[in-house]
Amino acid sequence: MEMDLENLSKEQLLALIKKQSKTISKQEKAISKQEHKTSVLEDKNTELERRVKLLERMKFGQSRERFEDPNQTQLPLDVEQVVLEEQEEVIKQEITYSREKKKHPGRAKLPDHLPVEEIEIHPEGDLSDMICIGKETTDVLDYVPGYFKIKRYIRYKYATKDKDNTQISIALLPERIIDKGIPSEGLLSTIIVDKYVDHLPLYRQKQRFSRENIDIASSTIDGWAAQSMDALKPLYEKLVIDIKNEGYLQVDETTIKVLDDKKKDKSHLGYYWVYHAPISKLVMFNYSPTRSGSAALPILENFKGYLQTDGFSGYKAYGNKSDVAHLGCWAHARREFERALDNDKVKAQHVLVQIQKLYVVERKAKEQNSTPQEIKEIRLKESLPIINELGKYMFAQMKLTLPKSQIGKAFAYSQTRWDNLSAYLYDGNLQIDNNLVENAIRPVAIGRKNYLFAGSHNAAQRAAMAYTFFANCKKHDVNPYQWLKYVLENIQSINHKNITDLYPHNYKKLIVDNVEE
């Protein structure tokens, strides 16, 4: 309905204007609210797209973290055939040497320690008029699947000839982990190594028993493994003490699902806290039902020295102590900028190129077998200028980016930890990142895919012990089966003062190296 404005009085016009003004104001607020809602949804959609790409990369993309410099010269894969022919002709004119044909490396040499079964083959037919003038030897690598056998201890009894004072003598059985049980230390070692090194669940090991018509319940096998790990507690507890006394620790944590009687319908999410001493090359896993920073209290409460972690806030209280130098992890900082490539490619690539230069310095020092003092000098000469320029760039760009954007979060991650990230420069014994402790965690991730969960909180701690010992075996290139069998056979009789002789690296020096010599 149209309104004749000419016939309205002044008061009516003012009232109409006021009413229209309110309507316009409401509409503007509604539009503003809708625009804000749209902006939030767009940001959320962008973030979800970023997460999808990240997950796709994690599942289907390359696993290595090395960043490829976008300015690096690439092969001209899309040039025309004419250009290719011209380039090929130039190459033919410039290259004057003749490329030698590579020699085939030949058959792989088989190790000397393997047992040899000799099979003699003579020519067929009548050889009576012939003499043997030599022989040719061909080695073939064979494999016999593991087999079971019975070790039968036969102890002879002796009695004195004096019938009036008869005394009987019989030899004692060797000490065993499971007294009066049927498994040998070799079988126990196989069960535990198969589960925690080769990630073969116990129910599948039971299937292997069944194929040989050996009927042993899964619960029995599980009990054997538990008793074996319990026997190793003194060795584990000594290693915990040694870890506490280290002056440089790298720490990280990872999840493990645990069955909990208090939670009927779902499993409990527990955590392995992993400690790595880069200088002494010791690794220790400890289980905790929680990720709270207090879970690290038993190890880090009185720790003094260098503490290297990722950005998890649970480590902050320990890193802020006056007698602790908190180191950051450049690998984690790099990952933040890799996630930001889809958000701001130019800024993210610039930072990633600079971080790559820091790793080039580290690689060069390693290839030169540099001493810690030489590493420090190389870092101060080559890495420090890179870090200084990178810091200036980051702090300047932070002012120009949205804090909630992925590139803004990446800048904030590094900016708030800048002193921690730079601290490694001043001691050649320190690492640029936390990757060494992350490498120790990888077997847990594989294990999770195979046996899915721990049967209880106690079982999770026993698994932590197993991962501890086998991580140290791997760190020092020790055969885990041979080590565990030796330890199970000797841990009950060894003097507690000498229990560190059973550490994998000491076992290697005292037993393996002496045997090889």
C-alpha positions, -999 to +999 in steps of 0.1 A: +000+000+000+016+033-012+016+062+012+011+098+001+040+115+018+028+150+007-003+148+029+017+137+060+024+161+088+059+169+100+053+146+131+041+118+109+071+121+086+095+120+116+078+090+130+079+073+096+116+081+092+123+067+127+104+035+119+122+030+086+156+037+104+149+010+129+139-014+101+171-006+082+192-010+114+177-044+120+183-055+085+219-043+086+225-062+119+209-093+103+231-089+072+262-084+094+253-115+115+248-135+084+281-123+069+299-133+101+282-167+101+292-171+064+328-161+072+330-186+101+316-214+079+341-205+052+370-206+077+357-239+090+354-253+055+389-242+047+402-258+079+383-291+072+398-291+036+432-286+051+427-315+075+415-337+047+445-329+026+468-336+056+451-369+062+454-378+026+491-370+026+496-390+058+478-420+043+488-418+006+517-393+004+554-395+009+565-406+044+597-386+045+598-351+059+625-337+037+612-305+020+619-299-017+630-264-025+605-250-050+632-228-066+654-258-073+660-264-110+636-290-123+640-313-153+622-299-184+597-327-187+573-307-208+596-294-235+589-302-272+605-330-290+625-306-313+641-289-283+649-323-267+667-334-299+687-302-300+697-306-263+706-342-269+729-333-298+746-306-277+751-332-249+766-357-274+791-330-286+801-320-250+805-354-234+837-370-246+843-398-221+829-433-227+808-446-199+820-479-186+795-507-182+788-513-145+800-546-133+774-568-117+781-569-079+777-607-079+760-629-054+755-616-019+781-630+005+766-653+031+777-648+068+802-672+083+782-680+114+755-700+097+755-737+100+764-756+068+748-788+056+771-804+030+755-824+001+780-842-020+770-849-056+790-872-079+785-877-116+762-905-126+776-936-144+807-957-140+835-937-125+860-966-119+883-955-147+883-919-137+900-899-110+887-869-091+906-838-101+887-812-081+853-799-071+830-770-075+811-755-045+778-737-047+762-722-016+724-719-015+707-701+014+680-723+029+654-718+057+639-744+080+608-731+098+611-729+136+605-762+153+597-774+188+618-800+207+618-814+242+647-808+265+647-838+288+668-834+319+678-868+333+693-865+368+709-896+381+707-904+418+736-916+438+736-932+473+764-940+497+774-977+499+772-976+537+737-990+543+738-979+580+742-943+570+727-939+536+730-905+519+714-897+485+729-872+461+712-858+430+721-828+408+700-797+409+680-785+380+692-753+363+674-722+376+644-714+355+621-684+352+589-705+355+598-731+381+581-765+374+566-751+342+572-766+308+586-736+288+623-731+284+640-697+284+644-701+247+607-706+241+598-677+264+622-655+245+606-665+212+571-657+225+581-623+237+603-613+208+576-625+183+550-603+201+570-571+207+596-571+179+578-589+151+543-578+163+528-613+163+498-614+187+497-643+212+465-658+196+484-662+164+513-678+183+488-702+197+479-712+162+515-720+156+515-743+186+483-759+174+498-767+140+523-789+158+496-806+179+507-788+210+476-777+229+483-748+251+457-722+261+462-686+252+458-676+288+488-699+297+510-684+270+500-649+283+509-660+318+543-672+306+550-638+290+539-619+321+561-640+344+591-635+321+587-597+321+582-597+359+616-614+362+632-585+343+619-559+368+652-555+386+670-547+353+642-523+343+643-505+377+680-501+374+676-486+340+650-461+353+676-449+379+702-445+352+678-425+330+670-402+359+707-394+363+712-385+327+720-349+319+703-348+285+669-364+278+645-363+249+609-371+258+578-379+239+546-398+244+522-420+224+489-437+230+479-473+239+444-487+243+440-506+275+411-528+287+397-515+320+373-534+342+357-500+352+348-492+316+325-519+303+318-507+268+350-490+258+387-493+263+408-468+282+433-446+264+466-448+282+500-433+273+536-445+269+560-419+281+593-424+263+627-411+274+658-412+253+694-403+264+712-393+232+747-394+247+745-427+265+720-441+240+696-454+266+659-457+259+631-462+285+593-466+281+570-460+311+532-465+311+507-440+326+469-440+324+470-403+317+487-377+295+488-352+323+522-336+329+523-353+363+528-386+346+564-376+340+569-367+376+586-399+386+614-393+360+616-356+357+609-343+392+646-340+401+660-339+366+688-314+359+702-307+325+689-305+289+653-315+283+642-317+246+605-321+238+578-311+214+553-283+221+531-303+244+522-280+274+527-309+299+564-304+297+564-267+304+566-270+342+597-292+339+613-270+312+609-238+333+629-251+362+660-231+369+684-261+365+668-273+332+675-260+297+644-267+276+652-275+240+627-273+211+622-295+181+627-281+146+609-312+131+577-302+149+581-265+138+586-277+102+554-297+103+534-267+113+546-249+082+540-279+060+504-278+072+503-242+062+513-247+026+476-247+015+469-216+035+498-194+025+522-211+001+546-182-003+553-176+034+553-213+043+577-222+015+601-195+025+603-208+060+606-244+050+635-236+027+653-219+056+647-248+079+660-271+052+692-252+052+696-259+090+693-296+083+719-294+055+743-280+080+736-309+104+740-335+076+773-320+066+786-321+101+775-358+104+791-368+071+824-352+083+823-371+116+827-338+134+834-337+171+809-319+194+832-289+195+835-288+157+797-292+154+792-262+177+816-241+156+799-251+124+765-243+138+775-208+151+792-200+117+765-214+094+732-220+113+731-190+136+729-165+107+701-185+091+681-186+124+686-149+130+673-140+096+644-165+099+635-150+133+633-115+119+611-128+090+588-147+113+582-119+137+576-094+109+552-117+091+532-125+123+519-089+123+505-094+088+487-128+093+455-138+110+463-155+143+437-182+137+449-190+102+472-220+097+501-199+088+494-177+118+494-208+140+527-219+125+543-186+132+530-186+167+543-221+174+578-211+166+577-176+180+566-188+215+594-214+215+621-194+198+647-196+226+640-234+229+645-238+191+678-219+191+693-235+222+708-265+203+733-242+186+755-238+216+764-275+224+775-300+198+761-328+218+726-316+214+702-326+186+683-303+163+651-322+168+633-349+188+634-375+160+656-400+178+630-405+205+602-406+179+621-433+160+621-454+192+583-450+194+576-464+159+574-501+170+545-492+193+525-478+163+530-511+144+521-531+175+489-512+179+478-523+145+484-560+153+473-566+189+451-535+192+452-531+230+468-542+263+447-565+285+451-544+316+471-514+331+496-539+345+499-556+311+506-521+295+534-515+319+549-549+312+547-541+275+565-508+283+593-529+298+595-550+267+596-520+244+623-505+266+647-535+263+641-541+226+645-504+218+679-506+234+687-538+215+679-520+183+699-489+193+730-510+199+725-536+171+720-565+194+700-596+184+669-593+207+662-631+209+698-640+218+699-611+244+666-620+261+675-657+262+708-649+279+692-625+304+664-650+313+690-677+319+712-655+341+692-627+358+683-649+388+719-658+396+737-626+388+750-604+416+728-573+418+759-551+417+767-564+383+731-563+369+740-536+344+761-562+326+728-574+313+721-541+295+721-549+257+751-527+250+771-543+279+760-578+269+773-571+234+807-560+248+810-588+274+795-618+255+790-612+218+822-594+210+843-619+231+828-648+213+835-633+179+871-627+189 
